[in-house]
Amino acid sequence: MSVTGKSSLAEEQIEHRSCFMDLPDEIILTICHYLTPTEALIAFIECNIRLFSCLSDYHKKVDLTKASWGVFSNYLEGLKTKWMRPLMLKLSNARIIQQIDVFFHQIDSSLYTDFGCVRHLSLLEFPSSKLSSIKSILTKFKSLASLQIVPIYI
């Protein structure tokens, strides 16, 4: 307020300023629709518990089949955190050559130990010649209820 007891227009504007977290969940989800699900997840997952809850479908059902290399790499980094625990995970070698191999190689390291949450795993465009090599990796998926493998014959 000014000395005269009346508030100035600038003071009123400052008092009524909104920020991103003031937006309702519906608008945040509308904004996320302009991103791929994985991009939205990476952008907002670690912000706070409200956004984590708001994006529950994004972190429970992860489809990396159309992800770019950058988004895929960021998701792999995110898996090291406690936030990324998908229930459904879909990978494909169609867009990123050897995406499945890279993913399995990364989770085979000691940094990625908890995949007990994954209940449904889909591997698309997976070379049939490598089917026997994934047996040991699948032991990390302790709650796996379904496994879909769509082979590519080379």
N, C-alpha and C positions, 0 to 999 in steps of 0.2 A: 504494500500500500504506500501511496505517496503521503507526503506531509499533510495534504489537505483531507486525508481520509478516503480518497477515491483511489481505486486501483487503476494503474495504467494498462493500456492494451498489451504492452510487452510483458508485464507481470502476469496478466491473465493467461496469455499464451504459454508461458513457462509453467504455470500451475496445471494446465490442461494438456500437457504434452503426453503422448502415448509412446509406449515402447513395444517391441516385438512380443514380449511376454504378457502384455495386456490383451493381446488378440485371443479370441475364443479358439478352442481346439478345431472347430470346423474350418476356420479361415486358415489356420496353420496347415491343416490337411489339404486344403485347396492349393496352397502354395506348393506343398510337396508333390502334388500331381503334375507340376511342371518339371519335376526331376524324375529320374528313374528311381524305383524303390531303393536301390542300393545307394544312390547318391543322396537321397533324403536321409537314409539311415546314417550314413557317414557324416553328413552335415550336422545332424541334430542329436544323435544318440547320447552323447556324453554331456549335453548341456545341463540338464537337470532331470529330476524324477518325473516331473509333469510331461516333458517332451518324450521321455522314455516310454511312459504309459500311453501317450497320444499315438506314438508310432509302433504300437505293439504288433500290428500285422506286418510291418516292415522288418522287424527283427526276428519274428517267429517264422516267417515264410520268405526265405531268401532265394531269389532266382538270379544267378550270375551268368545265365546263358547269353545275354545280350550286353554284358558289361564290357566297357573298354578296358584296356590294360591298366590304366591309371586307377579306375574305380575298383577293379579286381585287386590290385596291389594295396590300395587303401583298406579294402575289406579284410585282406589277410592281416594287415597291421592291427585292425580293429579286433580281430579274433583273439589277440593277446590280452585284451581287456576282459573284465568280468561281464561287460554289457552284451557282447555278441554271443548269444547262445541260441542258435536257430533250432526250430522244431522240424522244419522242412528245408532241405538244401538241394538246389538244382545246379549242376555244372554241365558245361558242354565244351567240346573241342572245336565247334563250328566257327565261332568268332575269334577266339584266341587259341591259336594252335597250341596244343598240349596244356590247356588250362587245367585239366584234371590231374595230369602228372605234376604240374607245379603246385597245385593245391595239396596233393598227397605228399609231395616232398616236404612242403612247409609244415604240415601237421605231424609229420613223422619226427620233426625236431622236438626237443624237450620243451620248447616254449608253448606248444599247443598240446595240452594233455587232456582237456575235458571236452569230449564230444558226446558225453552221455545223454545230452539233451536232444540230439538229432534222432527223430523217429522215422523220417522219410528221406531217403537219399536217392537222387536221380542223376545218372551219369549218361549224358547223350553224346553221340558220336565218339564212343570209346572204342579204341582198337581191340578187336577180339583177341589179338595176340597177347594182350596185356592182362587178360582176365585173371590169370593165376597169380599175377604179381600184386593184386590188391587185397588178397586174403589177410595178410598180416596187418594192413592198415585198418581194415574193417573191424578189428578187435577194439579199436578206440571208440567205436560207435556202440556203446553198451546198451542203449535203449532202442536200437534200430528195429522198427516193426516192418518196414518195407524197403526194398532195394530195387530200383528200376535201372536196368542197363540197356541202352540202345546202342548196339555195337555198330562199328563201321568196319567193313571188311577190307583189309589192305593186303 
